[in-house]
Amino acid sequence: MLRYETAGESHGEMLVATLTGLPAGVPISLEKMDRELWRRQQGYGRGGRMKIETDKAHIVSGVRHSKTIGAPIAVLLANRDWKNWTESLPVEAEEDSPEKAKPVTRPRPGHADLAGAIKYGFPDARYILERASARETTSRVAVGGLCKQLLGEFGIKVLSHVVAVGSARLGRDAEWEELEALAAKDDVLLNCVDPDVEEAMKAEVDIAYKTKDTRGGVFEVVARGLPVGLGSHTTWDSRLDGRLAQAILSIQALKAVEMGRGTVTAYAPGSEAMDTIHYDKAESRFTRGSNKAGGLEGGMTNGEDLVVRGYIKPISTLRQPLESVDLTTKEPSTGAYERSDVAVVPAAGVIGEAMVAYVLAQAMIEKFGGDSLQEMKRNFDGYNQQVRSF
């Protein structure tokens, strides 16, 4: 079973990610992992934190001579901003100093602040926001970078693009070649395939800057090259669409998820909502007339591109805060402000890629097993031969 965990706080010394279950022999490139981490930091509308951090993956176990050895992989990711917080968030107890503690007693509407402080009995929300922060997703992207390299050994690629920021929206499907071109760019604006729509998205972010507001949006993750039959229809928790939905919604600030064109087909008659089935004799494979299902039917992949959309709400930390209540005095107040972003939809797409890659890698290992990549490939090849002869 492939499983990951993360640890670390937003302003702690470092973030930690562990990944258990990758087979031995998977080639691992730190350069590719660092590229994913770099992509997460890009995008118009990011805050000052991204100017401080330069995220690099430091693998301390599970990989030797650039290949996995079948043991748990541990990745360390340093927080450069830690030097500014060493006295505020020490590991060992020190004499309290109000100037150093930086308490947060004015919870922000839309954040984990209030519910977390009540749940854990903290007099302020500092410890809650430190862990609830989307800085944690740096660890997820590192894990996703490892999973992508396993998937790549089977010809599977996972990419993303931005569909909407605020009211600016892409009104067409993106071509795979456009997604590849976006991923290769060294200058990321809002990661939209259409330059004109991207300019409209930028205008939305500019308005948010001027009005001290924030913007949310929609990203789309596409996975290509998947075999038929990942996941299962037999039990509720083995359905791949359910597992993908949970993974996407676990990302900070995500409020909705869509498989394929689910939000459109929900309003369409059945005759227009399904993907017709055809057979390509030259390729010896079943094909579809469209892909409204997003590559998933009955909880299983059907061989078409897997398409997942994530809907992210505007960031809850506002420079012009909303009404709140002080935790100490219980008097009306406004939500606290901490250095934050204005729009993070492109970064959320990269995080979405990581989560989709993790779920797909997990499903591949479950289906094809193997303690080594060689064994897993042998099982994969045998299954593909079975599919072709069906």
Protein Blocks (a to p, Z undefined) as FASTA:
>chain_A
ZZdddeddfklmbdcdddehiaghiacdfklmmmmmmmmmgcehiafklmmpccddddfe
hiaghiaehiacddddddfklmmmmmmmcfbdcdddfklnopafbdcehiaklmmmmmno
pabfklmmmmmpmklmmmmmmmmmmmmmmmmmnopacddddfbgcjbccfbdcdfklmmm
mmmpcbdfklpablklmmmmmmmmmmmmmnopacddddddddehiaehiajfkbmklpmk
lmmmmmmmmpghiabdcehjlmmmmmpcfklmpccddddfklopacdfbdfnnopaehia
ehiacdddddddddfbdfbdcddddfklopacddddddddfbfklmmmmmmmmmmmmmmm
mmmmmmngpjbfklmmmmmmmmmmmmmmZZ
